[in-house]
Amino acid sequence: MIHLFNRKELAVVFSLEQRDRIAANLSQAGIDYLVKTKDNLAGPALSFDGRRTTAAFMDDCARWRYTFYVKKSDWDYAQHCMGGNPGR
């Protein structure tokens, strides 16, 4: 299990394809990971006149942020495996 004080940020990505690729590489290498998903539109985005703005002009890739965390002891190996090279 990855605890708050025993984890290190590995990567931040903004697309599902990148998230799935990194997750598959880490799983194949046997590395435990945690993905934190954040909606960048969840906050109170107000326009200049005080009304809530819409995401009509925001790219979908910029809307979601996926942050990967791994154990501190696995961080170096996880960096290596992100590119798809799981051999130790």
C-alpha positions in Angstrom: 0.0 0.0 0.0 1.2 3.5 -0.8 1.0 5.8 2.2 1.0 9.6 2.1 4.5 9.9 3.6 6.0 7.0 1.6 5.1 8.1 -1.9 6.7 10.3 -4.5 5.1 11.9 -7.6 6.1 10.1 -10.7 4.3 11.9 -13.5 1.4 14.3 -14.3 -0.4 13.7 -17.6 -3.5 15.2 -19.2 -4.7 12.5 -21.7 -6.3 9.1 -21.2 -3.9 7.6 -23.7 -0.9 8.7 -21.6 -2.5 7.6 -18.4 -3.3 4.2 -19.8 0.2 3.7 -21.3 1.9 4.6 -18.0 -0.5 2.4 -16.0 0.1 -0.5 -18.3 3.9 -0.1 -18.1 3.9 0.1 -14.3 1.5 -2.9 -13.9 3.7 -5.0 -16.3 6.7 -4.2 -14.2 4.9 -5.1 -11.0 5.1 -1.6 -9.5 2.3 -0.5 -7.2 1.0 3.0 -8.1 -1.7 5.4 -7.2 -3.4 7.7 -9.7 -5.1 10.9 -8.5 -7.6 12.3 -10.9 -8.5 16.0 -10.8 -11.1 17.9 -12.8 -9.6 21.3 -13.5 -13.1 22.8 -13.9 -14.3 21.7 -10.5 -13.5 25.0 -8.9 -15.5 28.2 -9.0 -14.5 29.6 -12.4 -16.2 33.0 -12.6 -16.1 35.4 -15.4 -15.5 39.1 -15.1 -19.2 39.8 -14.6 -19.6 37.3 -11.8 -21.3 34.5 -13.7 -20.0 31.0 -13.9 -18.1 30.3 -17.2 -18.5 27.2 -19.3 -15.9 24.9 -20.8 -17.0 25.7 -24.3 -13.5 26.8 -25.3 -11.4 24.5 -23.2 -9.7 21.5 -24.7 -10.7 18.1 -23.2 -7.0 17.2 -22.7 -6.6 20.2 -20.4 -9.7 19.4 -18.4 -8.5 16.3 -16.5 -5.2 16.0 -14.7 -3.8 12.5 -13.8 -1.1 12.4 -11.2 0.9 9.2 -10.7 2.4 8.3 -7.3 4.7 5.4 -6.5 6.6 4.3 -3.4 9.8 6.3 -2.8 11.8 3.0 -3.0 10.3 2.2 -6.4 10.7 5.7 -7.9 13.9 5.1 -9.9 12.7 1.8 -11.4 9.3 3.4 -12.1 11.0 6.2 -14.0 12.8 3.6 -16.1 9.6 1.6 -16.7 7.5 4.6 -17.9 9.1 4.3 -21.3 8.2 0.7 -21.6 11.4 -1.0 -20.4 10.5 -3.2 -17.4 13.7 -5.1 -17.2 15.6 -4.5 -14.0 
